[in-house]
Amino acid sequence: MAGMSGSGGSSGTAGNSGHAGTGAKGGSGGSSGSTAGSGTGGNGAFSGSGGASGSCGQVGCPDTPPNNGDACSLCAVPPSCSWDERPVDGPLYTATCMNDRWQVDMQWAYCCKTNADCGTGVCVKSACKQAASDHCWTDAQCSAGYVCSGAAVCECGQLCGAPDQAGTCVPKDRNCCVADTDCADGSECVQGVCKEQLTGFACWATRDCVGGICVAPNVCPCGSDCLVPDAAGNCAFP
């Protein structure tokens, strides 16, 4: 008597949420007889999209620079981000997401080489300085026949004891000072005029106030006619 035919294999289950589907079960063989039925095994389903084994989408860099060591995830940001605040007299930040933590570098490793590196600013001593209509950082920002007096910029990457200070455009041919070295010992160049250095909290410029600002100094620029006499300001500390 002929044997019973074997049952066919069941189909595999579809992949779900990034997990592979289960393979189909093989059919059972028929009972003894002249011809045994043989089952055919089904194929496993393809793995689903998404889920734990899928790749996550990249959203973008944060709006503001993170702090060094802040948590990050490559699932939310590109491998590297940058924030260029040099055109507004700020630093250039670059940050890399490594081992779920931000590694942040500042401008000190990215000093400017030309004015083109500074947007609307100018490159002075490898540091980007924002141009101002009533002040100057270089002679090129002054009209013909004028030079920039009193500008002080700390070299990029260096630590200086006083903040950077913009200069004033003064005439070339009026014996105006350009830097402190043009003045006698114990004097400083302020708006093209050599002024005796002050003691205590009196000041001619903010660079005279370590950690503070000079409030209400009055110096008539070299080459100008002023009705009000020069008067020192006072250092104020926030």
Rosetta blueprint (number, residue, H / E / L):
1 M L
2 A L
3 G L
4 M L
5 S L
6 G L
7 S L
8 G L
9 G L
10 S L
11 S L
12 G L
13 T L
14 A L
15 G L
16 N E
17 S L
18 G L
19 H E
20 A L
21 G L
22 T L
23 G L
24 A L
25 K L
26 G L
27 G L
28 S L
29 G L
30 G L
31 S L
32 S L
33 G L
34 S L
35 T L
36 A L
37 G L
38 S L
39 G L
40 T L
41 G L
42 G L
43 N L
44 G L
45 A L
46 F L
47 S L
48 G L
49 S L
50 G L
51 G L
52 A L
53 S L
54 G L
55 S L
56 C L
57 G L
58 Q L
59 V L
60 G L
61 C L
62 P L
63 D L
64 T L
65 P L
66 P L
67 N L
68 N L
69 G L
70 D L
71 A E
72 C L
73 S L
74 L L
75 C L
76 A L
77 V L
78 P L
79 P L
80 S E
81 C E
82 S E
83 W E
84 D E
85 E L
86 R H
87 P H
88 V H
89 D L
90 G L
91 P L
92 L E
93 Y E
94 T E
95 A E
96 T E
97 C E
98 M E
99 N L
100 D L
101 R E
102 W E
103 Q E
104 V E
105 D E
106 M L
107 Q H
108 W H
109 A H
110 Y L
111 C L
112 C L
113 K L
114 T L
115 N H
116 A H
117 D H
118 C H
119 G L
120 T L
121 G L
122 V E
123 C E
124 V E
125 K L
126 S L
127 A E
128 C E
129 K E
130 Q L
131 A L
132 A L
133 S L
134 D L
135 H L
136 C E
137 W L
138 T L
139 D H
140 A H
141 Q H
142 C L
143 S L
144 A L
145 G L
146 Y E
147 V E
148 C E
149 S E
150 G L
151 A L
152 A E
153 V L
154 C L
155 E L
156 C L
157 G L
158 Q L
159 L L
160 C L
161 G L
162 A L
163 P L
164 D L
165 Q E
166 A L
167 G E
168 T E
169 C E
170 V E
171 P E
172 K L
173 D L
174 R L
175 N L
176 C L
177 C L
178 V L
179 A L
180 D H
181 T H
182 D H
183 C L
184 A L
185 D L
186 G L
187 S E
188 E E
189 C E
190 V E
191 Q L
192 G L
193 V E
194 C E
195 K E
196 E E
197 Q L
198 L L
199 T L
200 G L
201 F L
202 A E
203 C E
204 W L
205 A L
206 T H
207 R H
208 D H
209 C L
210 V L
211 G L
212 G L
213 I E
214 C E
215 V E
216 A L
217 P L
218 N E
219 V L
220 C L
221 P L
222 C L
223 G L
224 S L
225 D L
226 C L
227 L L
228 V L
229 P L
230 D L
231 A E
232 A L
233 G E
234 N E
235 C E
236 A E
237 F L
238 P L
